[in-house]
Every structure is written in C-alpha cells, then in structure tokens.
Amino acid sequence: MSDNLVISIDAMGGDNSPRVVIEGINIAIKHNPDLRFLLFGDEAQINPLLKQYSKVAKVSKVIHSPERVKNEDKPSQVIRNRNTSMYMAIDAVRSGRAKAIVSAGNTGALMAISKMVLKTIKGIRRPAICTIMPHLSGQYVMLDLGANTECDAVNLAEFAIMGNIFAKHALDIEKPRVALLNIGAEEMKGKEEIRQALKILKNPLVNINCTGYVEPHEIANGTVDVIVADGFTGNIALKTIEGTARLIVSGIKSAIKTSILAMLGLPLFFSVIRKVKKSMDPRAYNGAMLIGLNGLSVKSHGGTDAFGYSVAINNAAKLVRQNFVETIRQEVEAVDLDEINQESIYEGYYL
C-alpha cells in the first residue's frame, strides 16, 4: 500500500455497517483507483461481504477488532478502550499507517478519541466538526456541527479562524466572508459569548473578513462563506436544513404523482427536477471534517447509504491530497495569538 493513498475505515460504525461501508468503498474506488483501505472491524461480518465485492477485497486489508462503539455509548465509557474498531482506525492515522480515518459511528466518541489520540494543533483548544453545504450561488462552510455543545467566545473565535482557512482552500475563496450564527443582525443580539466572539474577530490582528451576524433564514442566501456556531446550535441548523431539503424533494414527487397535468409535463421538466433533487441531496455533502487535529478524521452520517459513504471517502481523499492538515497547522500558527491576548486582556476575553 506504500505507493497509494491509504484510508483507515471504522467498518463497524454507522446504522447499517459493515454492509453500507463496503458498498460505499466499492463506489469510491471507481473514481479513486489509487485508494487503499485498512478495514477495522469484525472479520466474521466483513469477510463474507468482501467475497461479494472482489474489487474492494483487492484494495483492502481487514484488521480484526473484538469490539465496536455503539451509538448509545458515552464517550467517557469508550475513550480508552483500544479494542474498538473506532479506536484502532484512528490510531492507524496516528501511527502513520493511514492518511485519514472515516467513521459513521458515534459522533461524541469519534471526537473524544480523535482528540485524545491525534491531539489538537498547537494554538487550538477545541477541534470542531466542519462541512460544506450548498447555497443559492455556490457553497459555504459551516462549523461546529456537534462536537462542542457548549462554547465560549474563544472557542467560537477559533472556529472562525479554522473555518476561514478551510473556505480559502476547499472553496478557493481568497477572502471568505465569515459570520456568527445569531438570532438577529444587531450587535447587541444573542448570548454574551457570541457578542464577545464578534469583538475578538473584529480585532485587526485576527485578519478575518468578519461581516458580523447571520440569521438562520439567511443561511441559504449566499451572503456569507463561513457560518460559525456552537455545536448544539450548528447541529440543529444542519439537521433542519437536511429535513427541509427532504421535505421539498418529497413534496415535488407527491405533487407530480397527484396531478395528471404534472405527469404529462414531466418529460419537459425532468432534467430541471433532477438537477434540483441532486443539489438538495444531503448525501452529496456527506463527510464532515474534525478540523483542528494533527490528523484527518472524517465523520459520515450514521444513517447514510452507500453513495453517501462514498462521498465521505472522496472528501477525505481530497483533503489528504491537498495536504490540508498541514495547511491548517501553518496558518493557525501564523496568527499571533499572544499579541491578540495582550490587546484582549482589558476586554475580558482571551484567545
């Protein structure tokens, strides 16, 4: 595997593992023939599936793990259990055997184990879950999406710094517009930590194009490139967006089925409907990065299908090829946090 890009896979993570995992790999290798995989999980469940997918078997090595992290497990219960497929898959990145880890398992556990094993980049206190989503005129970056349910102003400011870097490289935007998700546009709106985070980001030393606040109904408008929130708010916003997308697609299907005129006109609008459905398909944006770590850890939706899992793998491979972790490290270290601290000390917040 030395001449190829190796991805570590938590084959037991997710609602329908390991079948969806193997099927997802089968789709991913069609577009990424140089990928190789370390599959961590129960050999008794994985090996029979590999017999059905010979192409996956040729590019994969199965490493048996006697245990798995369940969805209901608390991070504190599994964080030091080195016998789970999740822990072993993450440790493969730490040891250099793989360039990235992909898991559809327990989000809290993935974050906790990734942070403990891979460690955070110097200057970053907490990593965040970050993903790319579509808006009216393109795409935007959103974080945190569930890793940190409670955040202070410093955490939010760090997320903004990392999101800014992510947008520059992943979306090729020279000066991303960064905004904090809030209940209003006025400077005095929202919780104290959000207002303090805005003060930090307005500091010229941070050197971010911070446009202020963005309200939930403006997310899809395309007015900002990076949306920053605590993990609780961000996760709710993400799931609301995904649910709304499914509702719209389902509504279009139902309307067509119940209308004779719509069915007659379907051939004329089929390409348009297909384009709308594709742009709103949550699976097409699956695979969120745990940003801020000394290693690439990618979270797939637990209930995704094979196509969605393949997208998560593709995203992981793309970020590895861009040497993204090192880019984050270099740009974060370039921010003079000590100087910002000296100016901030009289304001009562610290970075």
C-alpha positions as CSV (number, residue, x, y, z in Angstrom):
1,M,0.0,0.0,0.0
2,S,3.1,2.3,0.2
3,D,2.5,3.8,-3.3
4,N,-1.1,4.5,-2.7
5,L,-3.3,6.7,-0.6
6,V,-4.4,4.7,2.5
7,I,-7.7,5.4,4.2
8,S,-8.5,3.9,7.6
9,I,-12.1,2.8,8.0
10,D,-14.2,2.1,11.1
11,A,-16.1,-0.6,9.4
12,M,-18.4,-1.2,12.3
13,G,-19.5,2.5,12.7
14,G,-23.0,3.5,11.5
15,D,-26.5,2.2,11.4
16,N,-26.0,-0.4,8.6
17,S,-22.4,-1.4,9.0
18,P,-20.4,-3.1,7.7
19,R,-22.5,-3.6,4.5
20,V,-23.0,0.1,3.7
21,V,-19.3,0.7,4.4
22,I,-18.2,-2.0,1.9
23,E,-20.7,-0.8,-0.7
24,G,-19.6,2.8,-0.2
25,I,-15.9,1.8,-0.8
26,N,-17.0,-0.1,-3.9
27,I,-18.4,3.2,-5.3
28,A,-15.5,5.3,-4.1
29,I,-12.8,3.3,-5.8
30,K,-14.4,3.7,-9.2
31,H,-13.4,7.4,-9.0
32,N,-10.2,6.9,-6.9
33,P,-8.3,3.9,-8.2
34,D,-5.3,4.8,-6.1
35,L,-7.1,4.4,-2.8
36,R,-6.3,1.5,-0.4
37,F,-8.1,0.7,2.8
38,L,-7.5,-0.6,6.3
39,L,-10.8,-2.1,7.5
40,F,-11.1,-2.3,11.2
41,G,-14.0,-4.5,12.5
42,D,-15.4,-7.9,13.0
43,E,-13.8,-10.3,10.4
44,A,-16.8,-12.7,10.6
45,Q,-19.0,-9.9,9.3
46,I,-16.6,-8.2,6.9
47,N,-15.0,-11.1,5.1
48,P,-18.3,-12.5,3.6
49,L,-19.1,-9.1,2.2
50,L,-15.7,-8.9,0.6
51,K,-16.4,-12.1,-1.3
52,Q,-19.3,-10.3,-2.9
53,Y,-17.2,-7.2,-3.7
54,S,-13.9,-8.6,-5.1
55,K,-12.7,-5.2,-6.2
56,V,-12.9,-3.9,-2.6
57,A,-11.2,-7.0,-1.4
58,K,-8.2,-6.4,-3.7
59,V,-7.6,-2.9,-2.3
60,S,-8.4,-3.6,1.4
61,K,-6.8,-5.2,4.4
62,V,-9.0,-6.4,7.2
63,I,-7.8,-5.9,10.8
64,H,-9.9,-7.6,13.4
65,S,-11.3,-5.6,16.3
66,P,-13.1,-7.5,19.0
67,E,-15.4,-4.6,20.0
68,R,-17.3,-1.7,18.5
69,V,-18.5,1.7,19.7
70,K,-22.3,1.7,19.9
71,N,-24.5,4.7,19.2
72,E,-25.7,4.8,22.8
73,D,-22.2,4.6,24.3
74,K,-21.0,7.6,26.2
75,P,-17.6,8.9,25.1
76,S,-16.3,8.6,28.7
77,Q,-17.1,4.8,28.5
78,V,-15.2,4.1,25.3
79,I,-12.5,6.7,25.1
80,R,-9.7,4.5,26.4
81,N,-10.9,1.2,25.0
82,R,-8.2,0.3,22.5
83,N,-10.1,-2.8,21.3
84,T,-12.8,-1.0,19.4
85,S,-12.9,-0.6,15.6
86,M,-13.1,3.2,16.0
87,Y,-10.1,3.5,18.3
88,M,-8.0,1.2,16.2
89,A,-8.9,3.0,13.0
90,I,-8.0,6.4,14.5
91,D,-4.7,5.0,15.9
92,A,-3.8,3.9,12.4
93,V,-3.6,7.6,11.4
94,R,-1.5,8.5,14.5
95,S,1.0,5.7,13.6
96,G,1.2,6.8,10.0
97,R,-0.3,3.6,8.5
98,A,-3.1,5.7,7.1
99,K,-3.6,9.3,6.0
100,A,-7.2,9.7,7.2
101,I,-9.9,7.9,9.1
102,V,-13.6,7.7,8.1
103,S,-16.3,6.7,10.5
104,A,-20.1,6.8,10.6
105,G,-20.1,5.9,14.2
106,N,-20.9,7.7,17.5
107,T,-20.1,11.4,16.9
108,G,-19.1,12.1,20.6
109,A,-16.9,9.1,20.8
110,L,-15.2,9.9,17.4
111,M,-14.5,13.4,18.6
112,A,-13.2,12.3,22.0
113,I,-11.0,9.5,20.7
114,S,-9.7,11.6,17.8
115,K,-8.8,14.4,20.1
116,M,-7.0,12.1,22.6
117,V,-5.1,10.1,20.0
118,L,-4.3,12.6,17.3
119,K,-4.1,15.7,19.6
120,T,-5.1,19.2,18.7
121,I,-2.9,21.6,16.6
122,K,-0.9,24.0,18.7
123,G,-2.9,27.1,19.4
124,I,-6.3,25.3,19.1
125,R,-8.1,24.4,22.3
126,R,-11.0,22.5,20.8
127,P,-11.5,20.9,17.3
128,A,-14.8,21.3,15.5
129,I,-16.9,19.4,13.0
130,C,-16.9,21.3,9.7
131,T,-18.6,20.6,6.4
132,I,-19.5,22.2,3.1
133,M,-23.1,23.0,2.2
134,P,-24.9,24.4,-0.8
135,H,-26.5,27.9,-1.0
136,L,-28.1,29.9,-3.8
137,S,-24.9,31.0,-5.5
138,G,-22.5,28.2,-4.6
139,Q,-21.3,26.6,-1.4
140,Y,-20.4,27.7,2.2
141,V,-18.6,26.2,5.2
142,M,-20.4,25.6,8.5
143,L,-19.0,24.7,11.9
144,D,-19.3,23.5,14.6
145,L,-21.9,20.8,13.8
146,G,-22.0,18.9,17.1
147,A,-18.6,18.4,18.6
148,N,-18.9,21.1,21.3
149,T,-22.4,21.7,22.6
150,E,-21.2,24.5,24.9
151,C,-18.7,27.1,23.7
152,D,-17.2,30.3,25.0
153,A,-16.1,33.3,22.9
154,V,-12.6,31.9,22.5
155,N,-13.9,28.6,21.1
156,L,-16.1,30.4,18.6
157,A,-13.3,32.7,17.5
158,E,-11.0,29.7,17.0
159,F,-13.8,28.0,14.9
160,A,-14.0,31.1,12.8
161,I,-10.2,31.1,12.2
162,M,-10.2,27.5,11.1
163,G,-13.4,27.9,9.0
164,N,-11.8,30.8,7.3
165,I,-8.8,28.7,6.4
166,F,-11.0,25.8,5.3
167,A,-13.1,28.0,3.0
168,K,-10.0,29.6,1.4
169,H,-8.6,26.2,0.4
170,A,-11.6,23.9,0.0
171,L,-13.8,26.5,-1.8
172,D,-10.9,28.6,-3.4
173,I,-12.2,31.9,-1.9
174,E,-9.4,34.4,-1.4
175,K,-11.2,36.4,1.4
176,P,-14.1,34.4,2.8
177,R,-17.0,36.3,4.4
178,V,-17.2,35.0,8.0
179,A,-20.3,35.4,10.2
180,L,-21.6,34.1,13.6
181,L,-25.0,32.4,13.5
182,N,-27.3,34.5,15.7
183,I,-30.9,35.4,16.4
184,G,-30.6,38.9,15.0
185,A,-28.3,41.1,13.0
186,E,-27.9,43.9,15.6
187,E,-24.6,43.8,17.6
188,M,-26.3,43.5,21.0
189,K,-28.4,40.5,19.9
190,G,-27.7,37.0,21.2
191,K,-25.8,35.4,24.0
192,E,-22.8,37.1,25.7
193,E,-20.3,34.6,24.3
194,I,-21.4,35.4,20.7
195,R,-21.1,39.1,21.3
196,Q,-17.6,38.7,22.8
197,A,-16.6,36.4,19.9
198,L,-17.5,39.1,17.5
199,K,-15.3,41.6,19.3
200,I,-12.4,39.1,19.0
201,L,-13.0,38.6,15.3
202,K,-13.2,42.4,14.7
203,N,-9.6,42.7,16.0
204,P,-7.4,43.6,13.1
205,L,-4.7,41.2,14.3
206,V,-7.1,38.3,13.6
207,N,-7.2,39.4,9.9
208,I,-10.6,37.8,9.1
209,N,-13.3,39.3,6.9
210,C,-15.9,39.1,9.6
211,T,-19.2,40.5,8.4
212,G,-21.0,40.2,11.8
213,Y,-24.0,38.0,12.4
214,V,-26.1,35.9,10.1
215,E,-29.6,34.8,10.9
216,P,-30.9,31.3,10.3
217,H,-33.2,32.3,7.4
218,E,-30.2,33.9,5.6
219,I,-28.1,30.7,5.6
220,A,-29.0,29.7,2.1
221,N,-28.9,33.2,0.6
222,G,-25.2,33.1,-0.2
223,T,-24.4,36.3,1.7
224,V,-21.6,34.6,3.7
225,D,-19.0,31.9,3.1
226,V,-18.3,30.7,6.6
227,I,-21.0,30.3,9.3
228,V,-19.8,29.8,12.9
229,A,-21.9,28.4,15.8
230,D,-21.6,26.3,18.9
231,G,-22.1,22.6,18.3
232,F,-25.6,22.5,19.7
233,T,-26.9,25.3,17.5
234,G,-24.9,24.2,14.5
235,N,-26.2,20.6,14.7
236,I,-29.8,21.7,15.0
237,A,-29.4,24.0,12.0
238,L,-27.8,21.3,9.9
239,K,-30.5,18.7,10.6
240,T,-33.2,21.4,10.0
241,I,-31.7,22.1,6.6
242,E,-31.4,18.4,5.7
243,G,-35.0,17.8,6.8
244,T,-36.3,20.7,4.8
245,A,-34.4,19.5,1.7
246,R,-36.1,16.1,2.1
247,L,-39.5,17.7,2.5
248,I,-39.1,19.8,-0.6
249,V,-38.0,16.8,-2.7
250,S,-40.8,14.6,-1.3
251,G,-43.3,17.4,-1.9
252,I,-42.3,17.7,-5.6
253,K,-42.7,13.9,-6.0
254,S,-46.1,13.8,-4.4
255,A,-47.3,16.8,-6.4
256,I,-46.3,15.1,-9.7
257,K,-48.0,11.8,-8.7
258,T,-51.3,13.5,-7.8
259,S,-51.5,15.7,-10.9
260,I,-52.3,14.4,-14.4
261,L,-51.1,17.7,-16.0
262,A,-47.8,17.5,-14.0
263,M,-47.2,13.9,-15.1
264,L,-47.9,14.9,-18.7
265,G,-45.4,17.7,-18.5
266,L,-42.8,15.7,-16.6
267,P,-40.7,14.9,-19.7
268,L,-40.3,18.6,-20.3
269,F,-39.1,19.4,-16.8
270,F,-37.4,16.1,-15.9
271,S,-33.9,17.5,-16.3
272,V,-34.7,20.5,-14.1
273,I,-36.3,18.4,-11.4
274,R,-33.3,16.0,-11.4
275,K,-31.0,19.0,-11.1
276,V,-32.9,20.4,-8.1
277,K,-33.1,17.0,-6.4
278,K,-29.3,16.4,-6.9
279,S,-28.4,19.9,-5.5
280,M,-30.6,19.3,-2.4
281,D,-29.5,15.7,-1.7
282,P,-27.8,15.6,1.8
283,R,-25.8,12.6,0.7
284,A,-23.9,14.7,-1.8
285,Y,-22.4,16.7,1.1
286,N,-21.7,13.8,3.5
287,G,-18.4,13.6,5.3
288,A,-17.6,16.3,7.8
289,M,-14.0,17.0,8.9
290,L,-13.0,17.2,12.5
291,I,-10.9,20.3,12.0
292,G,-8.1,21.4,14.3
293,L,-6.5,18.0,14.8
294,N,-3.0,16.7,14.0
295,G,-4.6,14.2,11.6
296,L,-7.5,13.9,9.3
297,S,-10.7,12.4,10.9
298,V,-13.9,12.5,8.8
299,K,-17.4,11.9,10.2
300,S,-20.0,10.3,7.9
301,H,-23.7,10.4,8.8
302,G,-24.6,7.3,10.8
303,G,-27.7,6.6,8.7
304,T,-26.3,7.3,5.2
305,D,-26.4,4.8,2.3
306,A,-23.6,3.5,0.2
307,F,-23.5,6.6,-2.0
308,G,-23.3,8.9,0.9
309,Y,-20.5,6.9,2.5
310,S,-18.6,7.0,-0.8
311,V,-18.8,10.8,-0.7
312,A,-17.3,10.9,2.8
313,I,-14.4,8.8,1.5
314,N,-14.0,11.0,-1.5
315,N,-13.9,14.1,0.7
316,A,-11.3,12.5,2.9
317,A,-9.1,11.6,-0.1
318,K,-9.4,15.1,-1.5
319,L,-8.3,16.8,1.8
320,V,-5.4,14.4,2.1
321,R,-4.3,15.2,-1.4
322,Q,-4.5,18.9,-0.6
323,N,-2.3,18.3,2.5
324,F,-5.0,20.1,4.4
325,V,-4.0,19.3,8.0
326,E,-0.5,20.8,7.4
327,T,-2.1,23.9,5.8
328,I,-4.3,24.4,8.8
329,R,-1.4,24.0,11.1
330,Q,0.8,26.5,9.3
331,E,-1.9,29.2,9.0
332,V,-3.1,28.8,12.6
333,E,0.5,29.1,13.9
334,A,0.9,32.3,11.7
335,V,-1.8,34.0,13.8
336,D,-0.1,35.9,16.6
337,L,-2.3,34.7,19.5
338,D,0.0,36.1,22.1
339,E,-0.3,39.6,20.7
340,I,-4.1,39.3,20.5
341,N,-4.1,38.2,24.1
342,Q,-2.3,41.3,25.2
343,E,-4.8,43.6,23.5
344,S,-7.8,41.5,24.7
345,I,-6.9,41.2,28.3
346,Y,-8.5,44.6,29.1
347,E,-11.7,43.5,27.3
348,G,-12.1,40.4,29.5
349,Y,-11.6,37.7,26.9
350,Y,-8.6,35.6,25.9
351,L,-7.5,33.7,22.8
